[in-house]
């Protein structure tokens, strides 16, 4: 939907989350899977912004860009701007995510994490123990001193709690140097860029990563993501906190789907066979993880709450055609 709407905009900005997002886009150019990049990247005349509210894994981003380039998508500093304030997802965040999910799964307490380090990058951000993309522009002694402090702290957890191998400062420094060379021309003050664009009359579209029920504050906590996904956060996470939204579009499927653990009432309304048929008809497998999605009929109670949280001015109802295989939807009212 963002890809479709972005044709009418000059800029598309992601404002939260990381590569735990999985957006599959099908358009006249082909089929594309996006995790970190805004969906507007497929439109040649659109500039994409990765805002300060994001957590960015440079290794994953480099691979995502390479894959898109192989599909004929042009990506350069001219059409991709990365906030110097965005948090870096380090390799040890990803490792810790996997270790903790494995520990929790022994007692059935797992969250269904994508194991991409998102919660741990955000957690360290709020403990002031992360680096930001702007640090890649000046990897000096001051940055290295901070890295040493962060790695020492993280090793207390990795070795003491998980009996894992210690993190090497030298390996992390070499990793940072590698991706600094790749992304140095993309990193900038996106807040100033967006403010100037707005002043010049450019149209800016903010792209969310997940639905309202995954919001860290207003979602089904603790089975949420680790950031604020609702539209009110968009100007903050994009880099222009003093600006206001002019329109909010809620994007909904004609049925319910979910990846991860936690309450999901809609799935109780269908048999296992019905859910299997719906999952196959909608190709409901996570774009980020490949996991089968949990599915069910549209949940109008949850949808109404989502509209409330997002302050929606409009709703885009998608994937009605997926239901074409049904002679009669199992949750429809009788006609007589």
ZAGUPA-345391 format. One line per 5 residues: number of its first residue (from 1); their letters; for each residue x, y, z of N, C-alpha, C. Coordinates in nm, 3 decimals, m for minus. Layout:
% ZAGUPA-345391
NUM	a	X:Y:Z:X:Y:Z:X:Y:Z; ...;
***
This chain:
% ZAGUPA-345391
1	xxxxx	0.082:m0.120:0.000:0.000:0.000:0.000:0.086:0.126:0.000; 0.195:0.125:0.081:0.284:0.241:0.085:0.349:0.262:m0.051; 0.388:0.153:m0.115:0.447:0.164:m0.249:0.349:0.232:m0.344; 0.223:0.194:m0.338:0.121:0.252:m0.425:0.100:0.401:m0.396; 0.084:0.433:m0.269:0.058:0.571:m0.230:0.180:0.659:m0.254;
6	xxxxx	0.299:0.602:m0.240:0.422:0.682:m0.249:0.441:0.748:m0.385; 0.369:0.700:m0.487:0.378:0.763:m0.618:0.334:0.910:m0.614; 0.254:0.944:m0.513:0.202:1.079:m0.501:0.285:1.166:m0.407; 0.397:1.112:m0.356:0.478:1.182:m0.258:0.621:1.202:m0.307; 0.689:1.297:m0.245:0.828:1.324:m0.278:0.924:1.247:m0.188;
11	xxxxx	0.882:1.222:m0.064:0.968:1.160:0.036:0.888:1.056:0.113; 0.950:0.941:0.140:0.892:0.840:0.228:0.990:0.815:0.342; 0.942:0.827:0.466:1.029:0.816:0.583:0.984:0.704:0.676; 1.074:0.613:0.708:1.053:0.517:0.816:1.092:0.585:0.946; 1.015:0.562:1.052:1.040:0.635:1.175:1.061:0.547:1.298;
16	xxxxx	1.058:0.416:1.284:1.080:0.328:1.398:1.110:0.187:1.350; 1.156:0.103:1.443:1.179:m0.038:1.412:1.309:m0.061:1.339; 1.327:m0.187:1.303:1.449:m0.227:1.233:1.418:m0.331:1.128; 1.506:m0.428:1.114:1.488:m0.529:1.011:1.401:m0.645:1.059; 1.328:m0.622:1.168:1.223:m0.717:1.206:1.098:m0.698:1.123;
21	xxxxx	1.091:m0.586:1.051:0.978:m0.564:0.960:0.993:m0.654:0.838; 0.880:m0.694:0.782:0.882:m0.773:0.659:0.773:m0.725:0.566; 0.810:m0.642:0.470:0.712:m0.587:0.376:0.735:m0.645:0.238; 0.638:m0.721:0.189:0.645:m0.776:0.054:0.568:m0.683:m0.039; 0.637:m0.636:m0.142:0.577:m0.542:m0.237:0.574:m0.607:m0.375;
26	xxxxx	0.456:m0.607:m0.436:0.442:m0.653:m0.573:0.391:m0.536:m0.656; 0.468:m0.499:m0.756:0.424:m0.392:m0.846:0.465:m0.425:m0.988; 0.457:m0.326:m1.076:0.487:m0.351:m1.217:0.633:m0.388:m1.241; 0.719:m0.366:m1.142:0.862:m0.398:m1.156:0.897:m0.537:m1.107; 0.806:m0.600:m1.032:0.832:m0.734:m0.981:0.791:m0.749:m0.836;
31	xxxxx	0.850:m0.848:m0.770:0.822:m0.876:m0.629:0.947:m0.845:m0.548; 0.927:m0.768:m0.440:1.039:m0.725:m0.359:1.007:m0.747:m0.211; 1.110:m0.783:m0.134:1.095:m0.798:0.010:1.183:m0.694:0.077; 1.119:m0.610:0.160:1.188:m0.502:0.229:1.183:m0.524:0.380; 1.294:m0.503:0.447:1.298:m0.514:0.592:1.331:m0.380:0.658;
36	xxxxx	1.436:m0.316:0.610:1.480:m0.188:0.666:1.443:m0.069:0.579; 1.454:m0.085:0.450:1.433:0.027:0.359:1.286:0.066:0.349; 1.257:0.194:0.342:1.119:0.238:0.320:1.067:0.187:0.185; 0.937:0.163:0.178:0.879:0.105:0.057:0.889:0.198:m0.064; 0.908:0.326:m0.040:0.923:0.420:m0.150:1.051:0.402:m0.230;
41	xxxxx	1.140:0.316:m0.183:1.268:0.296:m0.252:1.248:0.240:m0.392; 1.132:0.181:m0.419:1.105:0.122:m0.550:1.056:0.226:m0.651; 1.035:0.350:m0.607:0.989:0.458:m0.695:1.105:0.551:m0.726; 1.146:0.562:m0.852:1.267:0.638:m0.889:1.266:0.784:m0.847; 1.149:0.844:m0.837:1.142:0.987:m0.806:1.121:1.016:m0.657;
46	xxxxx	1.126:0.913:m0.575:1.102:0.929:m0.431:1.235:0.922:m0.356; 1.252:1.013:m0.260:1.368:1.007:m0.170:1.323:0.937:m0.042; 1.401:0.839:0.003:1.366:0.763:0.122:1.453:0.805:0.240; 1.391:0.812:0.356:1.458:0.854:0.479:1.444:0.744:0.584; 1.555:0.714:0.650:1.556:0.622:0.763:1.580:0.708:0.887;
51	xxxxx	1.477:0.723:0.970:1.479:0.822:1.077:1.552:0.781:1.202; 1.563:0.876:1.293:1.636:0.857:1.419:1.570:0.755:1.511; 1.440:0.729:1.492:1.370:0.633:1.576:1.396:0.489:1.539; 1.472:0.466:1.433:1.501:0.330:1.388:1.623:0.272:1.458; 1.631:0.140:1.458:1.754:0.069:1.495:1.802:m0.002:1.368;
56	xxxxx	1.924:0.028:1.326:1.970:m0.013:1.194:2.088:m0.110:1.206; 2.071:m0.227:1.149:2.180:m0.325:1.138:2.249:m0.301:1.004; 2.367:m0.240:1.004:2.435:m0.207:0.877:2.464:m0.329:0.792; 2.491:m0.442:0.856:2.518:m0.565:0.781:2.395:m0.607:0.702; 2.280:m0.606:0.768:2.156:m0.643:0.699:2.121:m0.541:0.592;
61	xxxxx	2.140:m0.413:0.623:2.105:m0.309:0.527:2.189:m0.320:0.401; 2.317:m0.349:0.417:2.404:m0.364:0.300:2.357:m0.479:0.212; 2.315:m0.590:0.275:2.266:m0.704:0.198:2.134:m0.675:0.130; 2.047:m0.602:0.197:1.917:m0.567:0.140:1.935:m0.477:0.018; 2.025:m0.380:0.029:2.053:m0.291:m0.084:2.112:m0.369:m0.201;
66	xxxxx	2.203:m0.460:m0.172:2.264:m0.540:m0.279:2.160:m0.623:m0.352; 2.068:m0.684:m0.276:1.964:m0.766:m0.338:1.873:m0.683:m0.428; 1.837:m0.564:m0.383:1.751:m0.478:m0.463:1.822:m0.429:m0.589; 1.949:m0.400:m0.576:2.025:m0.357:m0.694:2.030:m0.468:m0.799; 2.037:m0.592:m0.754:2.036:m0.705:m0.848:1.902:m0.714:m0.922;
71	xxxxx	1.797:m0.658:m0.859:1.664:m0.657:m0.921:1.640:m0.529:m1.000; 1.743:m0.450:m1.016:1.732:m0.331:m1.100:1.692:m0.204:m1.029; 1.693:m0.204:m0.894:1.655:m0.085:m0.818:1.780:0.000:m0.792; 1.774:0.125:m0.830:1.887:0.215:m0.808:1.881:0.275:m0.668; 1.991:0.261:m0.594:1.999:0.316:m0.458:2.131:0.389:m0.443;
76	xxxxx	2.123:0.515:m0.403:2.242:0.598:m0.386:2.212:0.703:m0.279; 2.314:0.780:m0.238:2.287:0.887:m0.140:2.187:0.991:m0.190; 2.159:0.991:m0.319:2.062:1.086:m0.373:1.919:1.047:m0.337; 1.892:0.917:m0.323:1.755:0.875:m0.293:1.742:0.797:m0.162; 1.849:0.792:m0.083:1.843:0.729:0.048:1.922:0.811:0.149;
81	xxxxx	1.853:0.859:0.253:1.915:0.938:0.359:1.899:0.862:0.491; 2.010:0.844:0.562:2.009:0.772:0.689:2.040:0.869:0.802; 1.956:0.871:0.904:1.975:0.964:1.014:2.103:0.936:1.091; 2.176:1.043:1.120:2.296:1.030:1.202:2.261:0.997:1.347; 2.133:1.008:1.384:2.089:0.979:1.520:2.031:0.838:1.535;
86	xxxxx	2.017:0.766:1.427:1.960:0.631:1.435:2.057:0.538:1.509; 2.002:0.448:1.588:2.082:0.356:1.669:2.134:0.240:1.584; 2.258:0.201:1.610:2.318:0.087:1.540:2.285:m0.042:1.614; 2.229:m0.138:1.543:2.212:m0.273:1.596:2.344:m0.348:1.576; 2.408:m0.380:1.686:2.539:m0.445:1.681:2.523:m0.598:1.672;
91	xxxxx	2.627:m0.668:1.627:2.618:m0.815:1.619:2.584:m0.880:1.753; 2.631:m0.822:1.862:2.602:m0.882:1.992:2.456:m0.863:2.034; 2.388:m0.763:1.979:2.244:m0.751:2.004:2.169:m0.869:1.942; 2.209:m0.904:1.821:2.147:m1.017:1.752:2.174:m1.147:1.827; 2.299:m1.163:1.871:2.337:m1.284:1.945:2.259:m1.295:2.076;
96	xxxxx	2.249:m1.186:2.148:2.178:m1.188:2.276:2.031:m1.219:2.256; 1.972:m1.167:2.152:1.832:m1.194:2.122:1.808:m1.343:2.106; 1.894:m1.409:2.030:1.880:m1.553:2.010:1.900:m1.633:2.138; 1.999:m1.593:2.218:2.028:m1.663:2.343:1.912:m1.651:2.442; 1.856:m1.530:2.453:1.748:m1.510:2.549:1.619:m1.580:2.505;
101	xxxxx	1.590:m1.578:2.375:1.471:m1.646:2.326:1.483:m1.796:2.348; 1.604:m1.849:2.330:1.626:m1.992:2.355:1.608:m2.024:2.503; 1.656:m1.937:2.590:1.639:m1.957:2.734:1.492:m1.954:2.773; 1.418:m1.857:2.722:1.276:m1.845:2.756:1.194:m1.962:2.701; 1.233:m2.013:2.586:1.156:m2.121:2.523:1.158:m2.250:2.605;
106	xxxxx	1.255:m2.263:2.694:1.264:m2.384:2.777:1.146:m2.394:2.872; 1.086:m2.280:2.904:0.970:m2.279:2.995:0.843:m2.231:2.926; 0.849:m2.217:2.793:0.733:m2.171:2.718:0.705:m2.023:2.735; 0.805:m1.945:2.776:0.785:m1.803:2.804:0.838:m1.714:2.692; 0.870:m1.772:2.577:0.928:m1.695:2.467:0.829:m1.596:2.408;
111	xxxxx	0.881:m1.490:2.345:0.798:m1.385:2.287:0.772:m1.406:2.138; 0.839:m1.501:2.077:0.827:m1.516:1.932:0.911:m1.412:1.860; 1.026:m1.382:1.916:1.113:m1.279:1.859:1.162:m1.318:1.720; 1.189:m1.216:1.637:1.252:m1.241:1.507:1.400:m1.270:1.522; 1.452:m1.255:1.643:1.592:m1.282:1.676:1.688:m1.196:1.594;
116	xxxxx	1.648:m1.072:1.572:1.732:m0.979:1.497:1.787:m0.865:1.583; 1.777:m0.884:1.714:1.844:m0.791:1.805:1.769:m0.663:1.834; 1.644:m0.654:1.793:1.571:m0.527:1.802:1.552:m0.482:1.946; 1.499:m0.570:2.031:1.473:m0.532:2.170:1.602:m0.493:2.241; 1.710:m0.560:2.209:1.835:m0.536:2.281:1.904:m0.409:2.232;
121	xxxxx	1.885:m0.376:2.107:1.936:m0.248:2.057:1.859:m0.133:2.122; 1.725:m0.145:2.126:1.645:m0.041:2.190:1.674:m0.034:2.341; 1.687:m0.150:2.405:1.717:m0.152:2.548:1.847:m0.080:2.579; 1.950:m0.109:2.501:2.079:m0.043:2.522:2.071:0.106:2.488; 1.986:0.141:2.391:1.967:0.283:2.357:1.921:0.360:2.480;
126	xxxxx	1.824:0.306:2.550:1.769:0.376:2.666:1.858:0.366:2.789; 1.957:0.279:2.785:2.059:0.276:2.890:2.183:0.355:2.849; 2.172:0.424:2.735:2.283:0.505:2.679:2.409:0.421:2.655; 2.388:0.300:2.606:2.500:0.209:2.581:2.501:0.162:2.436; 2.469:0.253:2.344:2.475:0.219:2.202:2.554:0.325:2.126;
131	xxxxx	2.589:0.289:2.005:2.645:0.385:1.911:2.536:0.423:1.812; 2.553:0.538:1.749:2.457:0.583:1.649:2.524:0.590:1.513; 2.443:0.594:1.410:2.498:0.592:1.275:2.595:0.707:1.252; 2.570:0.820:1.315:2.660:0.934:1.301:2.799:0.907:1.354; 2.812:0.813:1.449:2.944:0.779:1.501:3.033:0.716:1.394;
136	xxxxx	2.969:0.658:1.292:3.048:0.597:1.183:3.123:0.702:1.102; 3.084:0.827:1.117:3.150:0.935:1.041:3.279:0.982:1.108; 3.299:0.942:1.233:3.423:0.983:1.303:3.462:0.874:1.404; 3.512:0.765:1.354:3.554:0.655:1.441:3.689:0.688:1.505; 3.683:0.775:1.605:3.804:0.823:1.670:3.821:0.755:1.807;
141	xxxxx	3.917:0.805:1.883:3.948:0.745:2.014:3.830:0.757:2.110; 3.755:0.866:2.100:3.640:0.884:2.190:3.533:0.779:2.165; 3.508:0.749:2.037:3.409:0.646:2.003:3.459:0.508:2.048; 3.586:0.483:2.029:3.640:0.352:2.069:3.633:0.335:2.220; 3.657:0.444:2.294:3.647:0.436:2.440:3.506:0.399:2.482;
146	xxxxx	3.407:0.457:2.416:3.268:0.423:2.446:3.239:0.278:2.411; 3.293:0.231:2.298:3.273:0.092:2.257:3.330:m0.003:2.362; 3.448:0.027:2.412:3.510:m0.058:2.514:3.420:m0.068:2.637; 3.367:0.047:2.680:3.278:0.049:2.796:3.153:m0.035:2.771; 3.097:m0.023:2.652:2.975:m0.098:2.618:3.002:m0.247:2.611;
151	xxxxx	3.113:m0.286:2.550:3.146:m0.428:2.537:3.176:m0.489:2.675; 3.246:m0.414:2.760:3.273:m0.464:2.896:3.143:m0.493:2.969; 3.048:m0.401:2.958:2.918:m0.418:3.023:2.842:m0.537:2.964; 2.843:m0.547:2.832:2.770:m0.655:2.766:2.831:m0.792:2.797; 2.961:m0.797:2.812:3.025:m0.925:2.842:2.988:m0.978:2.980;
156	xxxxx	2.954:m0.890:3.073:2.907:m0.935:3.204:2.782:m1.020:3.188; 2.699:m0.983:3.090:2.575:m1.057:3.062:2.604:m1.180:2.977; 2.678:m1.161:2.871:2.701:m1.272:2.777:2.776:m1.388:2.842; 2.878:m1.355:2.920:2.955:m1.461:2.986:2.887:m1.506:3.116; 2.839:m1.409:3.194:2.786:m1.444:3.325:2.649:m1.509:3.321;
161	xxxxx	2.562:m1.465:3.230:2.425:m1.518:3.226:2.407:m1.631:3.125; 2.476:m1.621:3.013:2.454:m1.717:2.904:2.570:m1.814:2.882; 2.680:m1.794:2.954:2.800:m1.876:2.933:2.845:m1.872:2.788; 2.827:m1.757:2.724:2.867:m1.739:2.585:3.010:m1.687:2.577; 3.066:m1.697:2.458:3.202:m1.645:2.438:3.202:m1.493:2.451;
166	xxxxx	3.310:m1.436:2.505:3.315:m1.291:2.521:3.319:m1.219:2.387; 3.263:m1.100:2.385:3.266:m1.015:2.266:3.403:m0.950:2.254; 3.456:m0.946:2.136:3.587:m0.886:2.111:3.571:m0.742:2.066; 3.637:m0.650:2.138:3.635:m0.509:2.099:3.696:m0.491:1.961; 3.806:m0.559:1.935:3.875:m0.544:1.806:3.786:m0.590:1.691;
171	xxxxx	3.712:m0.700:1.710:3.622:m0.748:1.605:3.508:m0.649:1.582; 3.454:m0.594:1.689:3.346:m0.496:1.676:3.397:m0.368:1.608; 3.518:m0.328:1.639:3.575:m0.207:1.577:3.595:m0.227:1.427; 3.647:m0.344:1.391:3.667:m0.374:1.250:3.533:m0.379:1.177; 3.431:m0.430:1.242:3.294:m0.435:1.185:3.242:m0.294:1.161;
176	xxxxx	3.262:m0.207:1.257:3.219:m0.067:1.242:3.294:0.002:1.128; 3.423:m0.021:1.119:3.502:0.041:1.012:3.454:m0.005:0.875; 3.420:m0.132:0.864:3.372:m0.187:0.737:3.247:m0.114:0.690; 3.150:m0.098:0.779:3.024:m0.038:0.737:3.028:0.115:0.736; 3.124:0.172:0.806:3.145:0.317:0.794:3.186:0.352:0.651;
181	xxxxx	3.271:0.269:0.593:3.316:0.293:0.456:3.202:0.281:0.356; 3.108:0.193:0.384:2.996:0.170:0.292:2.891:0.281:0.302; 2.862:0.327:0.424:2.745:0.414:0.444:2.779:0.560:0.474; 2.905:0.597:0.475:2.940:0.733:0.516:2.873:0.841:0.431; 2.850:0.814:0.304:2.789:0.915:0.217:2.636:0.921:0.230;
186	xxxxx	2.578:0.823:0.299:2.433:0.818:0.316:2.387:0.885:0.445; 2.478:0.896:0.542:2.444:0.943:0.676:2.442:1.095:0.680; 2.333:1.151:0.734:2.322:1.296:0.738:2.220:1.338:0.845; 2.200:1.468:0.857:2.099:1.523:0.947:1.965:1.520:0.873; 1.892:1.410:0.887:1.767:1.397:0.812:1.659:1.490:0.866;
191	xxxxx	1.671:1.530:0.991:1.575:1.625:1.045:1.579:1.757:0.971; 1.699:1.806:0.945:1.712:1.930:0.869:1.666:1.910:0.725; 1.699:1.793:0.669:1.656:1.764:0.533:1.504:1.765:0.522; 1.436:1.701:0.618:1.290:1.695:0.614:1.227:1.832:0.640; 1.286:1.908:0.732:1.233:2.041:0.761:1.244:2.132:0.639;
196	xxxxx	1.358:2.125:0.570:1.377:2.205:0.449:1.280:2.161:0.339; 1.260:2.029:0.328:1.168:1.977:0.227:1.026:2.022:0.254; 0.986:2.018:0.380:0.852:2.062:0.416:0.833:2.211:0.386; 0.935:2.290:0.419:0.928:2.435:0.393:0.919:2.464:0.244; 0.976:2.375:0.163:0.974:2.393:0.018:0.847:2.337:m0.045;
201	xxxxx	0.756:2.286:0.037:0.630:2.234:m0.014:0.633:2.091:m0.060; 0.738:2.018:m0.024:0.746:1.877:m0.061:0.646:1.795:0.020; 0.598:1.686:m0.038:0.503:1.598:0.029:0.578:1.482:0.094; 0.555:1.464:0.223:0.626:1.361:0.300:0.528:1.256:0.350; 0.558:1.130:0.325:0.478:1.017:0.371:0.558:0.941:0.476;
206	xxxxx	0.499:0.922:0.594:0.563:0.845:0.700:0.514:0.701:0.693; 0.608:0.608:0.697:0.573:0.466:0.688:0.595:0.396:0.821; 0.488:0.337:0.873:0.499:0.257:0.994:0.547:0.117:0.959; 0.591:0.046:1.062:0.645:m0.088:1.042:0.545:m0.196:1.079; 0.470:m0.172:1.186:0.377:m0.271:1.239:0.247:m0.204:1.280;
211	xxxxx	0.147:m0.285:1.312:0.017:m0.232:1.351:0.012:m0.185:1.495; m0.097:m0.117:1.530:m0.111:m0.054:1.661:m0.099:m0.153:1.777; m0.145:m0.276:1.757:m0.141:m0.373:1.866:0.000:m0.425:1.894; 0.097:m0.383:1.814:0.237:m0.415:1.842:0.311:m0.296:1.902; 0.241:m0.186:1.924:0.304:m0.068:1.984:0.349:m0.099:2.127;
216	xxxxx	0.468:m0.053:2.165:0.524:m0.086:2.295:0.438:m0.034:2.410; 0.366:0.078:2.390:0.283:0.136:2.495:0.136:0.097:2.483; 0.083:0.092:2.361:m0.060:0.074:2.342:m0.098:m0.063:2.285; 0.001:m0.148:2.266:m0.024:m0.280:2.210:m0.044:m0.386:2.317; m0.036:m0.514:2.276:m0.064:m0.626:2.365:0.062:m0.662:2.445;
221	xxxxx	0.110:m0.565:2.520:0.231:m0.580:2.601:0.219:m0.700:2.695; 0.322:m0.784:2.710:0.458:m0.768:2.657:0.481:m0.827:2.518; 0.376:m0.871:2.451:0.392:m0.933:2.319:0.387:m0.826:2.209; 0.470:m0.728:2.225:0.474:m0.616:2.132:0.610:m0.607:2.068; 0.626:m0.508:1.980:0.760:m0.475:1.935:0.822:m0.384:2.041;
226	xxxxx	0.938:m0.330:2.014:1.012:m0.255:2.117:1.015:m0.105:2.089; 0.921:m0.058:2.009:0.919:0.084:1.974:0.775:0.130:1.957; 0.757:0.260:1.942:0.624:0.317:1.917:0.595:0.318:1.769; 0.493:0.243:1.729:0.460:0.231:1.587:0.347:0.325:1.546; 0.274:0.382:1.643:0.157:0.462:1.608:0.198:0.593:1.539;
231	xxxxx	0.105:0.645:1.461:0.134:0.760:1.376:0.178:0.884:1.452; 0.129:0.901:1.576:0.165:1.021:1.653:0.315:1.032:1.674; 0.385:0.918:1.670:0.530:0.917:1.690:0.607:0.948:1.562; 0.539:0.946:1.449:0.607:0.958:1.319:0.697:1.081:1.307; 0.649:1.201:1.336:0.739:1.316:1.322:0.860:1.309:1.416;
236	xxxxx	0.840:1.251:1.535:0.949:1.238:1.632:1.053:1.139:1.580; 1.008:1.021:1.543:1.100:0.917:1.498:1.164:0.945:1.364; 1.101:1.032:1.284:1.159:1.067:1.154:1.264:1.177:1.166; 1.247:1.263:1.268:1.348:1.367:1.287:1.295:1.509:1.290; 1.162:1.526:1.283:1.104:1.661:1.284:0.995:1.668:1.391;
241	xxxxx	1.034:1.664:1.519:0.937:1.653:1.627:0.841:1.771:1.638; 0.877:1.886:1.582:0.790:2.001:1.590:0.681:2.005:1.484; 0.679:1.908:1.396:0.580:1.905:1.288:0.461:1.817:1.326; 0.350:1.837:1.256:0.227:1.764:1.283:0.182:1.687:1.159; 0.114:1.576:1.184:0.056:1.500:1.074:m0.067:1.572:1.020;
246	xxxxx	m0.086:1.563:0.889:m0.205:1.622:0.826:m0.309:1.517:0.791; m0.265:1.390:0.782:m0.359:1.284:0.743:m0.303:1.150:0.789; m0.389:1.064:0.838:m0.347:0.932:0.883:m0.431:0.825:0.814; m0.362:0.733:0.746:m0.428:0.626:0.673:m0.402:0.494:0.744; m0.507:0.429:0.789:m0.494:0.298:0.851:m0.502:0.190:0.745;
251	xxxxx	m0.401:0.103:0.739:m0.399:m0.005:0.640:m0.439:m0.135:0.709; m0.544:m0.199:0.659:m0.598:m0.321:0.718:m0.614:m0.428:0.612; m0.596:m0.552:0.654:m0.630:m0.665:0.568:m0.777:m0.699:0.587; m0.831:m0.773:0.490:m0.970:m0.818:0.499:m0.983:m0.939:0.592; m0.873:m0.978:0.654:m0.871:m1.085:0.753:m0.759:m1.052:0.851;
256	xxxxx	m0.740:m1.131:0.952:m0.638:m1.105:1.053:m0.518:m1.195:1.032; m0.399:m1.142:1.061:m0.277:m1.223:1.057:m0.182:m1.175:1.164; m0.094:m1.263:1.204:m0.006:m1.232:1.317:0.116:m1.323:1.311; 0.234:m1.267:1.339:0.355:m1.346:1.358:0.402:m1.326:1.501; 0.438:m1.433:1.567:0.486:m1.423:1.704:0.384:m1.475:1.804;
261	xxxxx	0.427:m1.480:1.929:0.342:m1.533:2.035:0.255:m1.422:2.094; 0.166:m1.463:2.184:0.078:m1.366:2.249:m0.066:m1.386:2.209; m0.156:m1.311:2.271:m0.300:m1.327:2.243:m0.335:m1.292:2.100; m0.419:m1.373:2.040:m0.465:m1.350:1.903:m0.603:m1.412:1.891; m0.703:m1.339:1.934:m0.840:m1.390:1.949:m0.899:m1.441:1.819;
266	xxxxx	m0.867:m1.375:1.708:m0.932:m1.407:1.581:m0.910:m1.552:1.538; m0.795:m1.610:1.573:m0.766:m1.747:1.527:m0.859:m1.849:1.591; m0.923:m1.813:1.701:m1.014:m1.905:1.769:m1.145:m1.923:1.694; m1.171:m1.836:1.596:m1.298:m1.839:1.523:m1.295:m1.930:1.401; m1.181:m1.994:1.374:m1.169:m2.081:1.257:m1.112:m2.216:1.297;
271	xxxxx	m1.146:m2.318:1.221:m1.086:m2.450:1.242:m0.944:m2.449:1.188; m0.867:m2.551:1.224:m0.730:m2.562:1.174:m0.728:m2.572:1.022; m0.824:m2.645:0.967:m0.831:m2.659:0.821:m0.862:m2.525:0.754; m0.954:m2.450:0.812:m0.990:m2.319:0.757:m0.872:m2.223:0.764; m0.799:m2.228:0.875:m0.682:m2.141:0.889:m0.573:m2.179:0.789;
276	xxxxx	m0.555:m2.307:0.767:m0.455:m2.352:0.668:m0.491:m2.302:0.530; m0.617:m2.313:0.493:m0.661:m2.268:0.360:m0.643:m2.117:0.344; m0.675:m2.042:0.447:m0.660:m1.897:0.441:m0.512:m1.858:0.434; m0.430:m1.926:0.512:m0.286:m1.897:0.511:m0.226:m1.923:0.373; m0.266:m2.031:0.310:m0.213:m2.063:0.177:m0.265:m1.966:0.072;
281	xxxxx	m0.393:m1.930:0.081:m0.451:m1.838:m0.017:m0.385:m1.701:m0.010; m0.351:m1.659:0.113:m0.290:m1.527:0.131:m0.139:m1.529:0.134; m0.080:m1.649:0.115:0.067:m1.664:0.124:0.118:m1.601:0.253; 0.054:m1.636:0.362:0.082:m1.573:0.490:0.200:m1.640:0.562; 0.318:m1.603:0.516:0.443:m1.646:0.577:0.528:m1.521:0.598;
286	xxxxx	0.588:m1.508:0.715:0.660:m1.386:0.749:0.768:m1.351:0.648; 0.765:m1.228:0.598:0.867:m1.184:0.501:1.003:m1.170:0.567; 1.004:m1.143:0.698:1.132:m1.128:0.768:1.187:m1.261:0.816; 1.097:m1.355:0.854:1.142:m1.480:0.916:1.106:m1.604:0.838; 1.005:m1.595:0.750:0.958:m1.714:0.679:0.863:m1.799:0.761;
291	xxxxx	0.836:m1.757:0.885:0.747:m1.836:0.971:0.603:m1.829:0.923; 0.527:m1.940:0.934:0.384:m1.934:0.902:0.315:m1.833:0.993; 0.234:m1.747:0.935:0.160:m1.652:1.016:0.035:m1.717:1.076; m0.001:m1.673:1.192:m0.129:m1.711:1.251:m0.236:m1.627:1.182; m0.348:m1.688:1.148:m0.451:m1.616:1.073:m0.589:m1.639:1.134;
296	xxxxx	m0.682:m1.555:1.095:m0.820:m1.566:1.139:m0.904:m1.463:1.066; m1.033:m1.457:1.093:m1.120:m1.358:1.029:m1.085:m1.217:1.078; m1.136:m1.119:1.007:m1.112:m0.981:1.047:m1.166:m0.957:1.188; m1.090:m0.889:1.269:m1.127:m0.860:1.408:m1.165:m0.712:1.416; m1.295:m0.685:1.412:m1.341:m0.547:1.408:m1.323:m0.475:1.541;
301	xxxxx	m1.321:m0.549:1.649:m1.296:m0.486:1.780:m1.152:m0.436:1.786; m1.058:m0.522:1.747:m0.918:m0.482:1.744:m0.895:m0.371:1.641; m0.964:m0.380:1.528:m0.949:m0.280:1.423:m0.999:m0.143:1.469; m1.110:m0.143:1.541:m1.163:m0.017:1.594:m1.064:0.046:1.692; m1.002:m0.037:1.775:m0.901:0.013:1.869:m0.780:0.068:1.793;
306	xxxxx	m0.740:m0.002:1.687:m0.628:0.046:1.605:m0.657:0.180:1.541; m0.778:0.196:1.490:m0.818:0.324:1.431:m0.814:0.435:1.536; m0.857:0.403:1.657:m0.853:0.500:1.767:m0.710:0.541:1.798; m0.620:0.441:1.811:m0.480:0.470:1.845:m0.410:0.551:1.736; m0.441:0.521:1.613:m0.374:0.585:1.501:m0.438:0.719:1.464;
311	xxxxx	m0.556:0.747:1.515:m0.625:0.870:1.475:m0.652:0.872:1.326; m0.700:0.759:1.273:m0.713:0.743:1.128:m0.816:0.840:1.068; m0.777:0.903:0.960:m0.871:0.982:0.879:m0.932:0.896:0.770; m0.859:0.794:0.729:m0.904:0.702:0.623:m0.858:0.561:0.657; m0.925:0.464:0.599:m0.884:0.324:0.614:m0.871:0.262:0.475;
316	xxxxx	m0.760:0.195:0.451:m0.738:0.122:0.325:m0.754:m0.026:0.355; m0.860:m0.086:0.304:m0.887:m0.228:0.325:m0.826:m0.306:0.210; m0.734:m0.397:0.242:m0.657:m0.467:0.139:m0.686:m0.617:0.140; m0.644:m0.682:0.034:m0.644:m0.828:0.021:m0.782:m0.892:0.025; m0.882:m0.817:m0.018:m1.015:m0.878:m0.030:m1.015:m0.994:m0.129;
321	xxxxx	m0.930:m0.986:m0.231:m0.926:m1.090:m0.334:m0.876:m1.223:m0.279; m0.804:m1.220:m0.166:m0.758:m1.346:m0.106:m0.875:m1.434:m0.068; m0.988:m1.373:m0.036:m1.105:m1.448:0.009:m1.186:m1.505:m0.106; m1.141:m1.485:m0.230:m1.215:m1.531:m0.347:m1.235:m1.683:m0.349; m1.144:m1.756:m0.285:m1.154:m1.903:m0.289:m1.273:m1.953:m0.208;
326	xxxxx	m1.330:m1.870:m0.122:m1.442:m1.910:m0.038:m1.575:m1.890:m0.111; m1.661:m1.989:m0.102:m1.797:m1.971:m0.154:m1.874:m1.878:m0.062; m1.847:m1.891:0.067:m1.910:m1.805:0.167:m1.815:m1.796:0.285; m1.785:m1.676:0.326:m1.691:m1.661:0.436:m1.751:m1.722:0.562; m1.673:m1.797:0.639:m1.725:m1.870:0.755:m1.771:m1.778:0.867;
331	xxxxx	m1.738:m1.648:0.861:m1.778:m1.557:0.968:m1.884:m1.458:0.922; m1.942:m1.481:0.802:m2.045:m1.389:0.754:m2.179:m1.422:0.816; m2.268:m1.324:0.817:m2.402:m1.343:0.874:m2.491:m1.416:0.773; m2.584:m1.497:0.817:m2.676:m1.563:0.725:m2.763:m1.461:0.653; m2.802:m1.493:0.531:m2.880:m1.400:0.448:m3.029:m1.412:0.473;
336	x	m3.071:m1.511:0.546:m3.215:m1.528:0.570:m3.245:m1.542:0.718;
***
